[in-house]
Amino acid sequence: MFFAYFVMLPFTLKFAAGFGAVENNFALEEYFSLILSVLLAAGLVFELPMLSFFLSKIGILKPDYMRKYRRHAIVVIMILAALLTPGTDPVSQILLAIPLVLLYEISIFVSKISQKKT
């Protein structure tokens, strides 16, 4: 949520405020809805390494499987980033997708470590 509040949210608000030639004035309800959406989406997706840890401990997820389908995962991550960002701006989508790809790589490492201990 720290990343979302200090990195993603300023870019999202700057893009939304400067979109088009018309001055945008957000209603308080819309502003808080946007903030809440960004924070919840980022908080949810940053749980990916924990999910991979538990699935690896159970034996459902293997690091070789994650490496094999890395390209597919990146496409799915881009689609999820487009769906999870509240606006239609590509800046927010990319700012969410880059950490997701990094989290996917960390998840492969976490899965490898949790597999060794079993």
Steps between C-alpha positions, in 0.01 A plus 500: 500500500801726560599461133145571386462809717835662428570386142188387315247745644688824416545388138136395476372828641738706286386316188132533590535871582685580179286288270364712219478876471216529754576572865404198707354545845452178689213458739614387842320169460669431164840597642472261795362229274803535274742490794326199653499314168870555441597404856286186509612382159867548584458341843336198344758440230794540735389180673622293203822372668304382805254317277781330311664403830189326628423333167859376479488365855183308415663370182264660249746754357849420373768755402567319170135544405519872578816540291350308208192724484674831575399658167139402551511643850626835371207524259258413781670756725451773239133408468455495879678833533262648244201365692623592848590860428200725553557721195583438139841659513796287391729656761309339789486172312875490445571617856298204625633251243871558567480410870276206411762359268762551770269331751458211259877458485522521878223240518707263288788543745270454802353189342850361442599563862183349643539194276851430636381477859243229432 
